[in-house]
């Protein structure tokens, strides 16, 4: 055994950082991300997992587990930095037998030539990382069920048993496709590490939580809160993060675990995440403003605190058109509608309340703004601190003369009838004439400065109110807490606790006879039954509220009110807004198309994956895009399809080019605005999956165009991340178990016209291809999609820029699907439209379409072209071409046939009746010759 120091966290981090920096690019250059380790036609029962992802998952999973071992002080003899390096290096080459160019020297696939193993090891540069012998490399390739383990006896490595165990453990961690199989896959290897992991007796065990419902931001938030609570309160350690849950190792839980109490704690954490946002989305706040009632919809209190709310109110009334006669109108209205007021009330109002109705126009305009602002302040006090007497609160915090204050108290009922605290009209006047404007009168200051002073004064007053408690109380009517508790009671699975229970029979709601209007309990988005369903908020959903229903056939527009949604769906879209996944500013959801791209792990994530994806996904935190057109002749202005056709190599350099494009597009959109964009919002914590939204607000965009662009984006994102990508128009992932998705890119009901881009898959793109000596499925799809977008752009170059439409890709797709020689047709069309030869990238696009689509027909065309060229070449001697010779032979043959028909009548009849000639006629024909 090695005698070095035991492994430390510092050494673990150092080794892992070096591995990511040096050997991730090396594997990409070797094409590991385009070869399958799992799935494909060779393993059709498994979801696809590339060799690169398989290795990365194993290395990250092993590092995650060893971090737990080090933190817990578990002694494993021989485990030091040198052993870790060797184990990672061996695991990196443990699938060499699956490389297509490896020729075994025996009857088994594991009989790999030692020279080939060393060649691959050195090609990756692993010699500088760790030095291991070839026998140990080959032993790492042999599966545990194989009987060919002789290399373990031939190796000179004294630490070979531990290294083999670590390689098997890494392979097991990388191969777990679902939480249900995790314990059975790993327990055998963990037992060999020591008694700490003995099933039923050891100090530590494997366990998991799971929610088989992938919605978006909400389920990611629930997973994060569950993991934090289990880690903090029970000592669990998260190992692997799956799309539906988390795998842990930790102490065994004794009897007495209270599942219901645990769920209540999780709900507290989720709602705390909601109410503790650093900064609320101003667009969401504006969508929840009720201007006629000078208050906010209750759901706004879920994500916005008083400063955020009043900041939006201040901005709104800073730019609003002021009505200088409004104070006079309000007082006249009070005198007319409040019968309990004396008849001379309006005549004495100035004296009794210390106000003047003969102020200048400039002052009255500022009085209008302050009054409207304070109306919102009044309703906030009403909603967030209902025990407080609102008038008393204002009189306590604002400078109002004693006489005016006494009169306001006496007439409070008249001033506040109907829910409006119109007494703030007097409060606003005295604030504008008070100490805040002692240096300069309010009418001499800009409107914005006046409202800023009022805003600061109000915020200081609100510091004495517990608004968090008030916000939670205001949200109680929305049903967020009870509905989320019911949702988790039904869907949250804990491996150590009693299983989830169905909340109710949904079938009964479906079977109920349809009556007028919507069901009172069924959510139109997720089909859950809930007693808290309410009409949805189209401004939060960013979609039509009356057109779609899961229960009945969609109408052009449902009557009366919006369809219903449950509080859990309401929460989901509030969270999406908060993290930046809502409809970007300036767009109308009625005129905007969208696609959702779910980036799912293959098969799991770790925190190290977030570090690996940081560079690839950083520009998706903002609005960005993948341009499919060239915006100039310089290389910096090329679109992504052009860039791909020039290189056609899915290597780190091309991936960096794409990231540079994403960065430039994000900067462009920030300055110029957008017509289409991609965004993943802001990530918080450890994601179990990523959600990227594609928005297209082109006035003439079609569904085919949007799907073609979404598919192209999905291919690119899968290529640069190694993730499985699911594309759908639906708000949620419509899959019961994401672990069962086989293909690398999966499309949910795409337009049928896209079938030509998908290869063999009816609804997805497989990675399989290089295993049989062809381009991978991802490369093929990238070739075809890029070629079609280049063709679509170039065939419109003769048009004015305003007449060039991306939607014309549908016409080219239709021709591509029906003609194997579509590339030749496009080439000919370019010449006809532009009367000049095309550039290199268009020619390359046509060649790609002909090569990948033409098949045997293209081979026949090439052969005919070669023959035609040979016929057309002139003779070297006399200069007369071979067409002349063919013509002479043809004429002589026809003349001979005519002569034969005249001399031998039977031969003519034989030709007309298509029957064999007689022996006599054949003899005569020979004699004639």
N, C-alpha and C positions, 0 to 999 in steps of 0.2 A: 504494500500500500504506500501511497505518497505520504510524505511526512511533513508537508507544508502546513501553514496556519489554516485554521478553519475559515470558511467563507464568511465574508462580512458584507453588509449592505453597500458599503462604498465600493467594494470590488465588484459586486453584482451590477451596480449601476454603471460602473466604468466599462465592464465587459459588454453590457447590453448596448450602451451608447456607441462603442466602437463597432459592434456588429451591424447596427442600423446604418451608421455612416458609411461603412466600407462595403458591406456584403449585400445589402438590399439593392444598390445599383448594379452590383456584379451579377446578381441573379436575374435582374431585369434584362441586362445585356445578353445573358445566355438564353433568354426567351422562356424562363420558367413560368412566367405569368400567362403564357400562351399554351402551356401543356397541362393536361389534366392529371391530377393525382387520384381524384374520385369522380365518379359519374361518367357521362358520355356513353357511347355504344358498348364499351368494354365493361362498364359497371352501371347498367341501366337502372338498378334498384336504388342507387345512391344519388343525392343531389350533386351537382357539379362543384368541384373545388379544384382550383388550379394548383399546380405544384408549388408556385411561389406562395400562395396563401396558406397552403398546408404547412410549409416550412415555417413561415412567419407565425402562424397560430401556435405551432408547437414550441418554438423558441420563446415567444411571449408567455405562453401558458406555463412552461417550465420555470421561467424566471419569476412569474407571479407566485407559483407554489414555493419555490426556494426562498423567496422573500418572506413568506409566512414561516417557513422552517427556521430561518435565521432569527426573525423577530421573536419566535416562541422559544428559542434556545434549544431546539431539538438536535441532539448530537447524531450526526451521520458520519461514520468513519470514512476518511478519505475524501470528503467533500471540501475542496478548497478551490481557489481561483483557477488553478491549472486543470483540475478535473472538470470544472464548469466549461472552460474553453474547449476542452477536448469533446465533451458531451455535445455541445452546440455544433462544433465542426462536424462531428460524426452524423448528427441528425440532419445537417444541411445536405449531406450526400447519401442519405439513407434510402432515397427513391431513385438512384441512378439506374436501376434495372428497368425503370419505366421510360427512360429516354429512348426515342425512336431509333437512334443510330447505334444502340448497344447490341452487339451480337454475342449471345451467351456461348460459352465453350462446352457446355454440357446440356443435359436434358431438361434442366430446370432454369427458370428465368433468373434465378439468383446466382447462377454460375457466371459471374461477370469477370472478365479478364482483369487481373490486378493492375495491369498497365492502364486500362481504360478508367479505372477508379482513380488512380493517381493523376491521370490527365485531367479529369473533371475537377478534382480537388485543387489542382494547381491553376486551372483556368479560372476558378472562382477566387483565387488569391488566398485560400485558407491556410497555406503553409505559414504565412506570417501571423496567423491567428493562433494556431495550435498545430503541433506536429504529432500525427498519429500514423500507425503503420497500415498497410493496405489490407491485411487480414481483418483488422478491426473494422475498416470501412466496409468490407464485404459482409462481415457479421452483422453490421447495422442494417444492411439491406434485406437480410433473411427474416421472413415473418415468423412470429412466435409459434405458429402451428406447423412450421416446416420441420423436417427431421435433419436438414442440412446445416448443422451448427458447428462443423469441424473447425472453422476459422477461429473460434474462441479458444481452441486448444493450440493453435499455431501462433497466435499473437504473442508478442513479447511484453505487452502492456500489463503491468501488475495490477492495475486498477480496473481491469477489463470488466469484471462483474458489475461494479457500480456504474461504469460508463454505459454498459448495455442496458441496465435498469433505467438510467436517466433518459436514454434514447427511447426506450419503450414507453416510459411515462409521458414524454413529450409527444410521441406519436399518438398515444391514447387521448391526451388532451386536445390535440388538433383534429382528431377523428370523431369526436362527440358531436353529433348533429342535432341532438335534442336533449333536454334535461332529463327526460324519462330514462334514458340509457346511460346517464353519467356514472352512477354508482357501479353498475355492473361492468362498465368498461375500465374503471380505474381501481377498484378495490383490490384486485389481485396484485397490481404493481405497488400500491401503497403499503400493503401488508409486508412486502419484501423490504421496505425501508426500515421497519422496526415495529415494536409492539404498540406504538402510539396510535396506529391506524387499524388495529385489529377490529374487525366488525363485531359489534356488540360488547366489546370489552375495552377497547382502546380509549385513550383520552380524547381523541378527535374523530370526527365522522364527516361524511359528505352529506349535504342537504341542499335544498333549493326552494325558491319561491317562483311561482309562475302565474302569468295572466295570459291566457290564450285569446287575446283580443288586441290587435295592433291598431290604435287609432291615430296617434300622432304625438303631439307634445304632452298631452295629459298622461298617457300610459308611460312615457319616458319619465315624467315627473313622479308618478306613483312608484315605478321601479326604483328610482333614486331615493325616495323617502323610505321605502321598505328596507333597502340595503343600509341606509344610514342608521335606521332604528335598530336593525338586527346587529349591526356592528357596534353601536354605542351601548345598547342595553343588554345584549346577550353574548358579545364577544365573537360574533361570526366574522369570518374573513372572506370577502368576495374574491372568487378565483376567475370565473369566466362569465361574460355577459352575453346572453342569447337574446334573440329578438323578443322572446316571450318571458324572460325571467333571468335569474342569476343563480349560479352554482357557488356554494360556499363550502368552506371547511371551518370547523369550529368545535366547541365543546358540545357534548351531548346534552340535549334538553331533557330535564326530568319531567315527570308527570306534573300536571297542573298548569300547563301553558294555557292562558286565556286568549283564545282566538278573537273573540268579540272585543275585548279590551285592546288587543293589538291593532285591530282594524280601526277603532276609534282614534288611537294614537296616529295611525297613518293618515287618516282624514284630517286630523289637526295639522299634521305636517304639510299636506298638500294645500290646504287653505291658507296656511301661514306663508307658503311660497307665493300664493296669489296676492295676499295683502301686504307683502313686504317687498314689492317691486321697487327698485331704485328710482325708476322714472316711468310714468305711465305714458301710453300712446295718446297723443293729443287728438288724433283722428277718431279714436274710439270714444274719447270723452265728448267730443263734439257730436258724435252720432247719438250719444245718450242724453244730450241736452234737450229739455222740454221748454222751449222759449215762451210758450203761452202761459206756462205755470211757473216759470222762473225757478226750475229745479232740475234734478237729474233722475233718469231711470235708476231703479234700485241696483241693477246689475253693475252700474259704473262704480259703486262703492267696493266692488270685489277687487278692483285692481288699482284704484286711484285714491290717493289721500287728499286731504283738504288743500295743501299747496298746489298740487297738480290741477285740481278742479278749478280753483280760483284763478290760477294762471291762465287757463283757457278762457274763463269768463272775462278776465281783464283784457286779454288780447281781442276778444270778440267785440267788446264795447269800446275799445280804443279806436277801432276802424269803423264801427257802426255809425250810420248817419244820425246825428243828434236832432231831437225835436225840442227847440227852446220853449215851446208852449206846453210841454207835457206836464210840468208841475201844476200849472194853472188848471189844465184839464182834469188831472187827478183830483184836485181839491173840489172842483165843481162837480165831478162825478160822485164823490163822497157825500156832498151836501144834498144831491138829488136822490141818491139811493138809500141813505141812512135816515129813516123817518124819525128815529129817536133824537136826532140832532136838532137843536133849535133853529128856527127859521132864519135868524141873523147870524148863523154860525160862520158862513162864508165871509161875511163882512168883518167879523172879529177874529178870523183865524190868524191873521198876521200878528196882531197884538198878543193873542193868547199863547202862540207858539214861538214868538220871537223870529218870525220869518217875513220876508218882503217879496211881494209878487211883482215888484217894479224894478227888478234887477236888470242889468244889461243882458243883451243876447248872448254875449260870450260867457257870462257867468251861468245863465240858464242852460247853455249847452253842457257845461261841466257838471251842473247840478243833475241834469238828465243822466249823464253817464254814471255818476256816483250813485244815484238812486237805483238805477237798473242793476248795478253791481251789488248793492247792498240787499236787494231783493233775493239774490242767490245766496248771500250770506245768511239771511234769515231762514231760508228753507234748509240750508245745511245744518244750522243749529237745531232746527225742528227734527231733522232726520237722524242726526248723529248724537244728539244730546236731548232726547225728548223730555227728560225730567226738568230741564232748565226752562224758566220763563223767559221767552225770547226778548220781550221788551226790556225786562230788568237787566238782561245780559248786555243789551245795547247801551242802556243808560249807565251801566257800570263802567263800560270801556270807551264810551265816546263823550266828548264835552258838550253837554246839553244844559242850558240854564235851568235852575230849580223850578221856576214857574212853568216853563214849557214841559219839563219832565212830569210835574204833578198833573198837568192837563192831559198829557198823553196817557198816564196811568188811569185817569178817570174815564177817558174815552177809548180805552184799549180795545174793547169789544167792537166798536164801530170801525176802528182803523184796521182790524185784523180779520174781519168777517170774510168768509169765502176762501180762507187758507192763505191769503196774501197779507204779509205784514207791511202794509203801506205806511205805517208809522216811520219807516226808514226814510221817507221823504223829508221829514223834519230832521232826522239824525244826519242825513247827507248834507243838508243846508248848514247846520251848525258845525259840521266837520270842515266844510269849505271856508267858513268864516271863523274857524277856531285857531288854536295855537300852531297847528301844522303849517299855516300860511301867514304867520305873523310877519315874516320878512317881506314876502311878495304876495299880493292877492292872487287867488286861484285863477281869476279870469285872465291874468297876465302870463300864465304859464301854459305850456303845451298840454294838450289833453293827456298824452302818455305820461307826462311827469305827474300830473294831478292824480291819475289812477295809480301810479306807482306808490305815491305817498299813502293813499288809501289802502292799497294792497298790503303794504308793510305793516300798517297799523292793525289791520284785521288779522294778519297772521300772528302777530304778537298776542292778540287777544285769544286766538284759538289754541295757543300753547297751553292754556290752563284747562283744556277739555280733553278727556280721554277719547280721542276719535277712533282709535283701533277698536275699542269695545263697541262704540256706536256703529261702526261699519259692520262688524260681525252681527250685531243685532238687526241692522237694516237688511242684511242678506238672508236672514232666517226665512223670510217669506218666499224666497226663490227656491228653497229646497236643496241647496247645494250639499249641505252636510248629510241630511238623511238619505238623499238619493245616492250620494257617493258611498255611504256606508252600505246601502243595499247592493250597489254594484259590486263592491269588494267582497261582501259576504257571498255573492253568487259566483264571482270569477277568480278571486285570489286563492291559489292553491299553495299550500305549505306542506312539504314532504313529511314533516314530523307532527302535523296536526290533523284533526278531522277535516275531511274534504269540504269543498264548497257546496253550498246548497242552492238549488234553483229558487229564485225569489217568487216566481209564479209561472203559470202555464201560459205561454204566449199564444199557443194555438187557440185558446178560448177567445182571445181578442180577435184573432183572424176569423174564427168561425161565426162570430156574432153577426147577425144580418146587418147589412150596410144601411145606415140611415143617413139623413141629411147632415152634411157637415162632417167633421173629423171625429175619430174616436177620442174620448176624453182621457185615455190612458196610454195610448200607443205612440211612441216616438217615431216620427217619419224618417229619421236618419238611421237609427240603429235598431229599430224594431223592438226595443225594450218596452215593457210595460212599466209605468211609473205613475203614482198618484200626483206627481208634481209637474206633469207636462204643462207647457205654456206655449202660446204662439211665439214662434221663433223671431229673432231680430235679424232682418236681412242685412243690416249694417255690420253685424258681428259675423254672420255666416259668409258674407260677401257673395251671396248668391240669391237667386229668386226665392221668394218666400211662398209663392202661390202656384207654382207650375209643376212641381214634382211631388209625387207621393208614392210610397212603397206599397200601398194597399190597393189603390185603384189605378186604372189607366190614367196617365197624365192628361189633363185638360189644357187648353191654351192658357187659361189662368183661372185658378180656383176662386170662387166667389167669397165675398165678405172679409175674411181675415186670413192671416198667414197660417200655414200648416204648423203642426205642433212639434216641439222637441223636448227632450228630457233635460234636467239640469246637468247631467254628465256630458251630454253633447254641447250644451251651453258653455260649460267649463272648458271643454276642449278648444272651442273656437275663441274664447277669451284668452286662453293661454297662447294660441297661435298668434293672435294680435300682439300680445305682449312681447313675444320673442321676435317679431318682425316677419311673420309668415302670412300676415293678412294682405289684402289687396293694397298695392303701393298707392301712395298719394297721387291724386290727379286722375284716377281711373274710375270708370263706372262699371259695376259688376254686371249690369245688363248688357254691356257691349264688350265684355272681356271673356276670352276663353282661357281655360286653365287645365293643366295636367299636374298630377302629383307623382313624384319620383321617390319611392322608398328605397333607401340604401340599406340593405339587409346584410348581416354578417354571414360569412361562409367559413365556418359554421358559427363562430363566436368572436366576440371582441374582448380585449383587455384594455386597461388604461394606456398601455403602450401603443395600442392601435390609434388612440386619439393623438398621441405624439407623432405617429407615422403619417396620419391623415392631415396633420395641421397645415402643412404647406399646400397640399392638394386642394383642401377645402376652404382655406382662409378667405379667398375672394368671394365665396358664396355667403359669407356673413353679410355682405352688402348686395345690392342689386347688380347683377352682372349678366353676361350673355355669351353665347357661342356664335359669332357671326358666320353666316353661311355664304355671304357675298364678299367680294373684294371691294374695298373702298379706295383703291388707288393701285398704281403699278408697283410701288415700292413694297418690299417684302413685309414691312411692318403693317401694311394695310391689307395683307392677304386674309381671306377668310379661312376658317379651319378646314373646310374641304380641300381648298387649294393647297394648304400646307401638308395635308396628308398625302395627296397624290404626288407631290414633289418628292417626299421621302419614302412613304409606305413602309416605315419601320417603327414599330411600337416600342421604342426604346426610351431611356431616361431623357435623352436630349429632346425628343419630340414631345414628351410629357411636359418638359419645362417650357417648350414653346407654347403649349396650350395654356399653361398657368400664366405665362406672360400676357397672352391674349385676354384671359379672364381679368387680369389686373387692369389692363388698359381699358377694357370695356366697362369695368366698375368705375374707373375715373371718368370716362366719357359720360356714362349715365348720370353720375353725380352732378355733372356740369350741364348737360344738355337735355336730360330727361330720357324717357324710355318709350318704346312701342312694344317691345317684348323683353322679358328678363327672366332670370333664374335667381332664386334666393333660398337659402337654408335658414335664414334668421340667425339668432344668437344662440349658441350652444351653452347649456348650463350643466355642469357635472359630467358624469359618465353616460354617454348615450348607449342605448341598446340597439338603436338603428338611427339613421338620419332621414329627415324628410326635406326634400327640395321641391319647391313649387315653381312651375313654369307658367308665366302669365303672358298672354298675347292679346293686346287691345287694338290690333289692326282692324280697321273698319270693314275691310273686305276679306279678312282671313277666313279660311274654311277649315272644317274639321280635319280633312286630309292633310292640309298644310301644317296645322298645329301638331298632329300626330307624327308627321314626318320629321318635324323639328324636334319634338319630344323624344322620338326614337334616336335621332342622331345624338342628342344630348345624353341619353341613357347609355349609349355605346361608349361615348367619350368618358363619362364619369365612371363607368365600370372599368374601363381600360386604365385609368389613372389611379383608381383606388383598390381594385381587386374585389370590390363588393358585388354582391348580387343586387340587381336593380329591378324593381317592379314598377311598372308605369300604369296608372289608372286615372280615369276621369272622376272616380268616386271619391268622396271625402275621406273614407277610411280604407284600409287594406282589406279587400274582400276575400280573405283567405283564412281558413280555420287554423291551419298550422303552417307557418312560413317555412319550417324545416323540411317540408315535403316538396317545395318548389325545386324542380330539377334543373331547368335551364339557367344560364348566367344572366340573361336579360329576359324578363317575362312581361308580356303586354296583356292588359285586361281589355278584351273586346276591341281590338284596334280596327280601323276601316279595312275591309277585305282587300282593297287595292294595294296595301302594304305587303301582301304575301310574298311578292318577289324579293323583298329585302331580307326576309326571315330565313331563307334557306330551307332546310328540311323541317324546321319547327313550324307548327301551325300558328303558335302564339308566342314564340320566343326565339332567342338566339342562343345556340349552344356554342361552347368553346371548342368542341371536338373538331379536329381537322389535321393538326400537325402529326397526330399519331399515325395517320395513313399517308404521310408525305405531302399533304396539301396545306394551304394556309388555314389558320384556325378560323372557327366560325366568327369570332369577333373581328378578325382582320377582313374576312370576306364581307361581312356586313358593313364595316367601315369603308371598304373599297366601293361597294355598290352605292351606299348612301352619299358618299362624297362625290362620286362620279355623277349621280343624278342631280345633285345640287349645282355642280359646276356646269352641267349641260343646261339646266334650267336658267342659270344666270346668263350664259353665253348666247343662248338662242334668243335672248331679248335685248342684246346689245344694240340692235338697229333701231330700237324704240326709244322714245323720249323717256328720261328717268321717271317721270310721274306715271308712265304707262307700264312700267316693269312691275310685275306682280309675282310674289313667291307662290301664290296659289296655283300657278301654271305647272307646278311640279306634278299635279294630279294628271295632266295630259301626258307628261313624259312617263309617269308610272304606268299608265294604261298601255302605252306602246311597249314599254319594257316588259310588262307581264304577258303580252300577246305575241311578241316578235323576238325570236332568238337573235336576230341580227339588228336589234334596236340601235346598237352603237353605230353601225354603218348608216342607218337612216338619219340619226342625229348629225353625223358628220356631213352627209350630203345636204341636210337642211341648212346647216351653217353656211355652206358655200353658196347655196341658193339665196339666202337672206342677206348675206354680207358681201357677196361677190369677191371674196378673198379667202386665202387659206387661214385656218384657225391657228391659234397659238398652241404652245406645247402642252399646257395643262388641259385644254379641251381635247386635244388629240389623245393625251394620256387617258382622259376620262372615257372616251369612246373605245379605246383599246381595252380598258378594264371591263367595260360592259360586254364587249365581244368575247373576251377571254373567259369571263366567269359565267356568262349566260349562253354563249354560242354552243359550246360543247361539241358534239359530233358534227352538227351542221356547220360549225365554223371550220372544222377540219376539212369537210367536203368543199366548202367555198375556197379554202386555201389551195386545195388540190386542183380545182377547176381553174383557178387563177394562174397557177403554174403552167398548166397545159395550154391555156389561152396565150400566155406569154411566149411559150415555146413555138406555137403555131405562127405567131405574129412576127417572130424574128426573121429577117431576110437571109437568103443564102449568101455565103461568103464570095462565091465565084461571080455569077452573072448579076447578082444584085436583085434577082427576082425572088420574092418572098415565098414561103411555103404555102400561104393561102392559095396562090396560083396553082401549085401542084395539087392541092386538095381539090380544087375546082375541076382540074383536068381529069383526075381520077373519078370524081363524081359524075362528070358528063359521060365519060367512056362507059361507066357502069350502067347508067340509065340507057344509053344507046344499045348496049348489049342486051339488056332486059327487053327492050322494045322489039329487037330483031328476033329474040327467042320466042316471044309471044306470037309474032306473025308466022314464024316457021312451024312452031309446035303449038297448035290451038289448045291441046289438052293441058299444057302448062299454064295457060292463061286462066282456064277454068279452075285449076287446082289452087292458084293464088287467090282467086275471088272467093272460093268456097272454104278456104283455110283447111284443106285436107292434104295429106302427104301425097307427093307425086308418085306415079307408077314407075316401075323399074324401066319400062320401055321409053318413057319420056326422059328419064334421067340419062339413058344411053344415047338418045338422040341429041340431048343438050351437050353431052361430052363430045359427040362427033362434030357438032357445030363449032365448039370451041377450037 
